Amino acid sequence: MTNAPSEKNWQKIYEAAVFEPDSAVLLEKIDIAQKAIHMRVRELNEDRTGSDLRERQQLADALRILQSLLTIENKDHRRSGFQARTR
C-alpha cells in the first residue's frame, strides 16, 4: 500500500521551501508546504488499510523543521526591521 504520487508531492513542496534562498518568498513556500503536509496526513488518516509509520514520522519531522524555519525567518525579519529603525 502506497500513495507514491501524494508522498512525492509533499516532499517536493517541502524541499522547495527548505531550500528557498529568497526570504521574500520563503514564508509563502513554508505555508504551501505546511498545507501539503497536512493534506497528506489527512490522506493517511483516511486510509483504512494501515499506513506507513516511517512516512508519518517524516511528516512530523518536516512540520517541526518548517516551524523552526518560520521562527528563524520571523526573528530575522524583526531584527532587520529593528536595525533599520535604529539607523
Secondary structure, 3 states (H helix, E strand, C coil): CCCHHHHHHHHHHHHHHHCCCCHHHHHHHHHHHHHHHHHHHHHHHHCCCCCCHHHHHHHHHHHHHHHHHHHHHHHHHHHHHHHHHHC
